[in-house]
Amino acid sequence: MRILIFGPPGAGKGTQAQFISKRYNIPHISTGDIFRENIRNNTPLGIEAKRYSEAGELVPDMVTNAMVRERLLQEDTADGFLLDGFPRTPAQADALEHMLPEGTKLNTVLNMIVTEDEIISRLGKRGRSDDEESTIRKRLRIYRDTTKPIAEYYRAKGILTDIQGIGTIEDITRCIIEAIEKHK
Ligand code: AMP
């Protein structure tokens, strides 16, 4: 299973991704987590990523694409993966097509839908360094202008499923599993 989980910051992608990754036994690849780990360890990638992520901006495509390309070459992705937080730009979506092994396709793209008011209220409570209100607003604007349009590209391919991100975690997980089963 090759799955993308898509949605604004604070939509609950990470929480749901953990369930899916366990249930389908596929690695959960979160670009945000990989950047944060590199920032913690002060690697060259982390040093580069830090200035963007702290400002609520996207790390440049060249850097992000190279990182994902390398991750997808690792053996644990042979039977599938769950990508969380990638692609976020049209250039990343394009690059991803070329990273997939010959003859394989994405099974499904889960599009988590949550209103901006709800997101601002949730993220304010999370307490991460990039969760200050002005940074959240910037991240939401980038999501709306740059990332959200990609969903339509996947919708046109017939592999996108809208998932309402409001409700209990269990209810949302159930909707997600249903969507995955349909696209197996
Ligand atoms: P996230 O945890 O997914 O919200 O990601 C945290 C931060 O990492 C983002 O605000 C960006 O600075 C950076 N980041 C994560 N994924 C990407 C991506 N696909 N493209 C560019 N920057 C990213």
Residues whose N, C-alpha, C, O or C-beta is under 5 A from the ligand:
A	BS01	AMP	P9 T31 G32 D33 F35 Y52 S53 G56 E57 L58 V59 T64 G85 F86 P87 R88
